């Protein structure tokens, strides 16, 4: 059984969706999940402007109301935010290269640093600390993070995102043995909805 999950570790809706996804996947422990980094926002050194900060911080309050997660809202006072998520995506790819099936661990480490500890995952220092927190060699991780091979792999992830016509995150798909692709969600939803949609597909 194979699923494909297109997301971004700095996407707040993906953070809200994570407990729902965990609940769903607990019922299919042998399932293979391809974690695809969708790349929410390109690299930039420009600090986020005030209107964008206000918009994103307001999303956090909305997500808290509909999901099981909470946010550390002090992030906005403690940091200079950047609308830049590509490096966090590369960090997940790098973690997977260093230890197979490590994508989810790295995503959760980044989400925890960002949303709970109010640390800035647009910065290499935060990403290196996340790698160390999941047991990776920080020195090896940094080398892989900035490698040409990782960048090429990230571009492949972006190409997959376009191929699946994903315009927002999270996006979760089931792929059957005949390699037919079935969308289970485009955007946040509850685990119950995933179970219902997946059940309908299996019955067909």
Order of alpha helices (4+ residues) and beta strands (2+ residues): beta-alpha-beta-alpha-alpha-alpha-alpha-alpha-alpha-alpha-beta-beta-alpha
